[in-house]
Each structure stands twice: as C-alpha cells, then as structure tokens.
C-alpha cells in the first residue's frame, strides 16, 4: 500500500474471500454504525497487515517482485486479537486491546 505521496506505507497479504469472514465484516460494520460511526464506503478487501513502513523503509520493489506469486496453504485461526494504536513521535505504539476465541475452535 502506498500513501498519498506514493511512498510505501504498509506491506500486506491478501486473504482469499470466505463467507464467514465477510459475514464478520458486515456484522462489525453494523455494530459500528449503531455506535455512531460512519459505514465503511471502500470495498471490502480482506488482508493481513504484515508490516508498517517508515520513511527509511528502503526499496521494497525487489522484495515485492520476488514474492509476488507467494501463496500459502489454508490455516485455521484459533483467536482474534484486537489491537489499538497510538501515534507518537517515534511512530505508532501498538497495544493488545482484547482477544477473542474464534468460533468453533
């Protein structure tokens, strides 16, 4: 992902769409709307954020080219962890806010 200036912002891996995951997304969106937050207008794109990039991240193009076709086997998620981030002068500070067992695990 790139920021508005075209610099790399985050490295993420796409997740194959799966109905239970899409259902969870819709449920969370409805709950957010009930709390007064605006509904997400962007298309749903399931992914896992692997890394956040700083300005000194260096060139990521060679890494992306080498790993563009990477595909991993399916795996089961046993817990879902919700993180919160706080921005500081040294970058974001991440803290685990809650952890939930995945249904059926």
Short mmCIF file of the C-alpha atoms (twelve columns), coordinates in Angstrom:
data_MODEL
# 
_entry.id   MODEL 
# 
loop_
_atom_site.group_PDB 
_atom_site.id 
_atom_site.type_symbol 
_atom_site.label_atom_id 
_atom_site.label_alt_id 
_atom_site.label_comp_id 
_atom_site.label_asym_id 
_atom_site.label_seq_id 
_atom_site.Cartn_x 
_atom_site.Cartn_y 
_atom_site.Cartn_z 
_atom_site.pdbx_PDB_model_num 
ATOM 1   C CA . UNK A 1   0.000   0.000   0.000  1 
ATOM 2   C CA . UNK A 2   1.220   3.468   -0.750 1 
ATOM 3   C CA . UNK A 3   0.442   6.767   0.922  1 
ATOM 4   C CA . UNK A 4   -0.767  9.885   -0.914 1 
ATOM 5   C CA . UNK A 5   2.813   10.774  -1.958 1 
ATOM 6   C CA . UNK A 6   3.467   7.330   -3.440 1 
ATOM 7   C CA . UNK A 7   5.744   6.114   -0.631 1 
ATOM 8   C CA . UNK A 8   5.278   2.570   0.691  1 
ATOM 9   C CA . UNK A 9   3.042   2.728   3.756  1 
ATOM 10  C CA . UNK A 10  2.305   -0.893  4.612  1 
ATOM 11  C CA . UNK A 11  3.076   -4.399  3.431  1 
ATOM 12  C CA . UNK A 12  0.068   -6.692  3.438  1 
ATOM 13  C CA . UNK A 13  -1.010  -10.087 2.183  1 
ATOM 14  C CA . UNK A 14  -4.409  -10.573 0.609  1 
ATOM 15  C CA . UNK A 15  -6.719  -13.209 2.046  1 
ATOM 16  C CA . UNK A 16  -8.951  -15.303 -0.185 1 
ATOM 17  C CA . UNK A 17  -12.564 -14.160 0.349  1 
ATOM 18  C CA . UNK A 18  -14.514 -16.523 2.564  1 
ATOM 19  C CA . UNK A 19  -18.186 -16.101 3.529  1 
ATOM 20  C CA . UNK A 20  -17.722 -16.402 7.326  1 
ATOM 21  C CA . UNK A 21  -15.095 -13.647 7.156  1 
ATOM 22  C CA . UNK A 22  -17.359 -11.454 5.002  1 
ATOM 23  C CA . UNK A 23  -20.210 -12.081 7.475  1 
ATOM 24  C CA . UNK A 24  -17.978 -10.960 10.357 1 
ATOM 25  C CA . UNK A 25  -17.066 -7.821  8.393  1 
ATOM 26  C CA . UNK A 26  -20.739 -6.960  7.811  1 
ATOM 27  C CA . UNK A 27  -21.572 -7.600  11.467 1 
ATOM 28  C CA . UNK A 28  -18.751 -5.341  12.689 1 
ATOM 29  C CA . UNK A 29  -19.799 -2.631  10.231 1 
ATOM 30  C CA . UNK A 30  -23.400 -2.755  11.525 1 
ATOM 31  C CA . UNK A 31  -22.179 -2.532  15.122 1 
ATOM 32  C CA . UNK A 32  -20.002 0.476   14.290 1 
ATOM 33  C CA . UNK A 33  -22.957 2.238   12.644 1 
ATOM 34  C CA . UNK A 34  -25.052 1.607   15.787 1 
ATOM 35  C CA . UNK A 35  -22.290 3.306   17.790 1 
ATOM 36  C CA . UNK A 36  -22.500 6.385   15.566 1 
ATOM 37  C CA . UNK A 37  -19.567 5.676   13.256 1 
ATOM 38  C CA . UNK A 38  -19.911 6.032   9.500  1 
ATOM 39  C CA . UNK A 39  -20.268 2.846   7.485  1 
ATOM 40  C CA . UNK A 40  -17.150 1.874   5.539  1 
ATOM 41  C CA . UNK A 41  -17.531 3.040   1.932  1 
ATOM 42  C CA . UNK A 42  -14.490 1.286   0.494  1 
ATOM 43  C CA . UNK A 43  -14.838 -2.179  -0.991 1 
ATOM 44  C CA . UNK A 44  -14.154 -4.985  1.476  1 
ATOM 45  C CA . UNK A 45  -10.639 -6.307  0.890  1 
ATOM 46  C CA . UNK A 46  -9.675  -8.971  3.436  1 
ATOM 47  C CA . UNK A 47  -5.962  -8.871  4.201  1 
ATOM 48  C CA . UNK A 48  -3.340  -9.245  6.903  1 
ATOM 49  C CA . UNK A 49  -1.035  -6.319  7.554  1 
ATOM 50  C CA . UNK A 50  2.484   -7.736  7.768  1 
ATOM 51  C CA . UNK A 51  4.443   -4.536  8.343  1 
ATOM 52  C CA . UNK A 52  4.111   -0.788  8.556  1 
ATOM 53  C CA . UNK A 53  6.793   1.139   6.716  1 
ATOM 54  C CA . UNK A 54  8.642   4.194   7.909  1 
ATOM 55  C CA . UNK A 55  10.217  6.740   5.607  1 
ATOM 56  C CA . UNK A 56  13.529  4.897   5.924  1 
ATOM 57  C CA . UNK A 57  11.973  1.599   4.830  1 
ATOM 58  C CA . UNK A 58  14.191  1.355   1.784  1 
ATOM 59  C CA . UNK A 59  13.235  -0.021  -1.600 1 
ATOM 60  C CA . UNK A 60  10.516  -2.649  -1.386 1 
ATOM 61  C CA . UNK A 61  10.171  -3.224  -5.132 1 
ATOM 62  C CA . UNK A 62  12.747  -6.083  -5.291 1 
ATOM 63  C CA . UNK A 63  11.044  -7.851  -2.366 1 
ATOM 64  C CA . UNK A 64  7.599   -7.447  -3.927 1 
ATOM 65  C CA . UNK A 65  8.813   -8.712  -7.312 1 
ATOM 66  C CA . UNK A 66  10.447  -11.764 -5.732 1 
ATOM 67  C CA . UNK A 67  7.383   -12.660 -3.642 1 
ATOM 68  C CA . UNK A 68  4.516   -11.556 -5.909 1 
ATOM 69  C CA . UNK A 69  3.274   -15.091 -6.545 1 
ATOM 70  C CA . UNK A 70  3.570   -16.297 -2.965 1 
ATOM 71  C CA . UNK A 71  0.623   -18.484 -1.965 1 
ATOM 72  C CA . UNK A 72  0.306   -20.202 1.392  1 
ATOM 73  C CA . UNK A 73  -1.904  -23.159 2.329  1 
ATOM 74  C CA . UNK A 74  -5.123  -22.550 4.247  1 
ATOM 75  C CA . UNK A 75  -4.863  -22.465 8.025  1 
ATOM 76  C CA . UNK A 76  -7.288  -22.252 10.935 1 
ATOM 77  C CA . UNK A 77  -7.491  -19.150 13.090 1 
ATOM 78  C CA . UNK A 78  -7.987  -20.007 16.769 1 
ATOM 79  C CA . UNK A 79  -8.100  -16.490 18.220 1 
ATOM 80  C CA . UNK A 80  -8.782  -12.977 17.010 1 
ATOM 81  C CA . UNK A 81  -6.758  -10.211 18.642 1 
ATOM 82  C CA . UNK A 82  -7.877  -6.597  18.502 1 
ATOM 83  C CA . UNK A 83  -5.034  -4.082  18.616 1 
ATOM 84  C CA . UNK A 84  -5.172  -0.354  19.171 1 
ATOM 85  C CA . UNK A 85  -2.508  2.068   18.044 1 
ATOM 86  C CA . UNK A 86  -1.341  5.346   19.497 1 
ATOM 87  C CA . UNK A 87  0.749   7.661   17.361 1 
ATOM 88  C CA . UNK A 88  3.916   9.064   18.907 1 
ATOM 89  C CA . UNK A 89  6.939   10.990  17.655 1 
ATOM 90  C CA . UNK A 90  8.761   7.648   17.334 1 
ATOM 91  C CA . UNK A 91  5.978   6.009   15.337 1 
ATOM 92  C CA . UNK A 92  2.905   4.048   16.314 1 
ATOM 93  C CA . UNK A 93  2.725   2.167   19.590 1 
ATOM 94  C CA . UNK A 94  0.526   -0.923  19.388 1 
ATOM 95  C CA . UNK A 95  -1.257  -2.447  22.370 1 
ATOM 96  C CA . UNK A 96  -3.421  -5.540  22.556 1 
ATOM 97  C CA . UNK A 97  -6.905  -4.302  23.476 1 
ATOM 98  C CA . UNK A 98  -8.797  -7.609  23.525 1 
ATOM 99  C CA . UNK A 99  -8.545  -11.213 22.446 1 
ATOM 100 C CA . UNK A 100 -11.424 -13.466 21.442 1 
ATOM 101 C CA . UNK A 101 -11.548 -17.203 20.710 1 
ATOM 102 C CA . UNK A 102 -12.573 -17.910 17.135 1 
ATOM 103 C CA . UNK A 103 -15.976 -19.529 16.958 1 
ATOM 104 C CA . UNK A 104 -15.747 -23.279 16.545 1 
ATOM 105 C CA . UNK A 105 -12.122 -23.522 17.682 1 
# 
